Amino acid sequence: PSGLFGMSSSHLSYSSAAAASSKLLAGLGVSARVFLCLGALSAGASVVFSAAFAHLPVFAAGMPSAVQTALSQQQFHALGLLLVGLALGHRPASRALRVSGGLMLVGLVLFSFNLYARHIWSFDSFRALVPWGGSAWIAAWLCLAGAFVRADAPARLG
């Protein structure tokens, strides 16, 4: 019997999808897999947070624009982490790519998670670090651009 688009059900099985995924990831280094995993987890978490925040009593009157901004920035930078992971799959020795991914993670904590904590739990102790999170994201994108500009240069270890 034919399934979706004339494919047999065996083509659509979980095991074949897992095998294809495993084959795709087999050639990737640890750094690439870490950033791909963190990007996927961050994207998933942003969906969970968005849904949860819509039902929190603290946001009964509506979600503050700062929290909406934190969510959209988390989603955007989750894609950035995925991009870093994919790029590391091609240039595993690129320090600029690893620094870019690290800065995206720093930005996520200092900006998005900081704003979540401030608006959900009224935890305001690290308010001054929010702009540093944005600065980390800017630096991350500059590092990523630098890595792409230097893409023709030989990769260095270290």
N, C-alpha and C positions, 0 to 999 in steps of 0.2 A: 504494500500500500504506500501511496505517495503522501508525503507530509507537505510542509510549507515549501512553496516554489518547486514542487515536484521532487524534493529530496526525500529519501527514505528516512524513517524515524531513527535509524542508526546514525545518520549524519547529524542529527539534532541532539544526540544524547549528551548527557553531562560528561561522560568519560571522554568523548571525542573533543569536547570543548576544553576540558581540563588538559588533555594531551597537547592540544594546539597552544594553549596558554603556557604550559610547561616548556614546550619547545621554543616559544618566543622568548621566555625569560632565561632559558638555559645559557645563552650567550652573553647575558648582561652581568656586569660586575656588581659587587656588593653595594657600592655607592649608588649606582643607577637603580638597583632594586629598592634600596632604602628610600630614595626620594620618590620613586613611583608609588611605593606603599604609603608613605606619609602624605603624598598628594591625594591619593584615593581616599585615605582615612579622613583627611581634612575636608574633602568635598562631601563625603558622607556625613561627617559630623555637622557640617554647615546646614545640611538638610534636616538632620535631627534637631539641631538648635532652633532652626526656623520654625519647625512644627511645634516644638516644646514651648518656645517663647510666645507663640500665638495663644497658648492656653494658660500661661502663668498669671496668677492673680495680680502680680505686680504690674503687668502690662494690660490690665483690664480696660483702661482708658485708651489703649493704643500703644504700639511699639514706638519708643523714642527714635528719632532719626539717627542718633548716634549708634544705636544697636542695629538699625537697618544698614547703616554704612559699614559697621563692623562685619555683619553677615555677608554683604556683597563683596567686601574686600577679602574676607576669608575664602569665598567661592572663587574669586578671581585669582588669588594667590595659590589656591589649591591647583588650579590649572598651570600656574607658573612652576610649581613643584613637579608636576607631571612632565612639563616641558624640560626642566632640568634633568629629570631622570632619563627621559628619552635621549637628550643630547649626550648625557654621560654614557649611554649605550654605544655612542659613536666615538666619543673622546674620553675614555675612562680616566685618563691621567690629567685632565684639565682642572687645575686648581681654581681657576675663575668660575667654572661651573659649580664646583663643590662649595665655594664661598657664596655664590649666588643662592644656592639652595639653603645654606645655613642662615643667610641673612633673611630669606623669606620665612624661615621658621621663627627667627627672632622677632620679626615684624608681627607674625601671627600671635605670639605670646604678648608682646608689649602693646600691641594695638587692639586686636580683636578680643582676645581673652581678657585683657585689662578692662575694656569697655563693658564686656559681659558682666564681669565681677562687680563693676561699679554700679551698673543699673539693676542687677538682680539682687545682690547682697549688700548694696550700699558700701562696698569696700572701696574706699577712696584713697588709700595710702600710696598707691603707685600711679596716681593721676598724671604726674609730671612725666611719666615714661611713655605716654601715648604718642607724643610727637617723635620720640626716638624710634618707636615702632614704624611709623610712616617713613622716617629717614632710612631705616634698615631696608624697607621695601624699595625705596628709590635706589639705594646703593646696590641692592640685589639685581634690579633690572639693568643698571649700568654695568655690573659685572657680567651679566648674561650677554649684553651687547658686546662687551669687550671679548668675551669668549667666542662669539660668532665672528667678530672681525678678525680674530687671530686663528680662525678655523683652518686656514691654509698653512699656518705655521706648524712645525712638528710638535707633537704633544710631549710635554716634559713630565717626568716622574717626580713626585714630591709634593 
